Amino acid sequence: MAKKQAPEFEIEVGGEPYVWRLQRQPQWSSDTRGWQGMALAVRHAEGQREAVVEFPAGRQPAYGLPMLKPAQIKPELVARAIASAIEAGWDPLSRGKTVAIVVDADGG
């Protein structure tokens, strides 16, 4: 059985349509980095090249709290993260591999 992909959401940044989804929940990693923050997968609505925008870990959630839902992520944060990815050199309409971009907690 195939793994179900996370739902995608539309957003407009700089007059251009983009699609984003929650790629990774904040989680513990057993490698040397330890706690990891959330990551969003972003692509232009008319393109195929994705950028994975990684946020810092932040505070570790309390045990037993429900998981982060995409509806809890503010559209302003996503828009700033997309703008930061473009400023960092991501060309959403080009072809190529997925680009990983690290932003700060405010998406900048």
N, C-alpha and C positions, 0 to 999 in steps of 0.2 A: 504494500500500500504506500502510495506517494505521500510525502510530508506536505501538509497543507501550508501554503504561503500566507504570511501575515497580510491583512487587508491594506490596500493602498489608499492614500488620501491625496487630493489635488490641492495645490497652492499656487498662487501667482507671485512671482518675484521679479521686479523690474519690468513688468509688462509681459513676461514670458510664463507659460504654464509649466509647472513641474509636478512630479508625482513622488511621494515619499512613503516609507513604511518603517516601522520599528524593526530594525535588523537584530538588535541584541538588547536584552534586559540588563540592568545593572546586576553584576554577578561576581562571585569569587572565582579566581583562576588559580590553579595550583602551580603555575609557573612563577617566575620571580617577580612579576608585576603585581601580584596579589589581587586586590579588589579592582574591578573594571567598571567603568561607567556605561551608560547606554550608548548605542550606536544607531544611526538612522541611515537607511539606504535611500539615495536620492537620484532621480534621473529626470531629464527633460521629457515632457509629455510626448514629443515627436522624435526623441532620440532613444538610443539603447545603452549608451555608456553610463554606468553608475558611478557614484561617489559614495563611499561609506564615511559618514561624518561621525567621529568618535568624540564623546564628551568625557570630561574627567570624572573620576569615581564619586566624589562627593561623600556625604555621610552614608555609612552602612545602614541599610534599613533594619528595623527591629525584627526579631524572629517572629514569624507568623503573620506579618503584614501581607495584604494582597499584592500581587504583581502589578507593575506599572502597565497602564493601559494607554494606547495611543491617544485616546480622547483627553488624557490628562496632560499631554504635551501641548504647550501654547503655540499657536501658529506663528506668533512673532519670533519665537525662539527658532523655529524651523526656517523661517524666512532669513533671519540673520545668519544661520548656519549655512544656508545655500549661498548667500551673498559672500560669505567668507571663503567658501570652497571655490567660487569663481575667482575671487581675488587671489587665492593661492595658486591659481593656474589651471584649475579644472575647466576643460572645454566640454560642456555637456552634449554638444552636437557632433563631436569628433568620434572616431572609432578607436577602440583599444580596450585595454584591461581596466578593471575597476580600480579606482583611485581611493586610497585611504587618507583622510584629512583629519587632523586633530584640532579641535577648537576648545575655547575656554567654556566655562559654565554658562556664559551668556550667549554662546553661539558665535562669538567674535574671533 
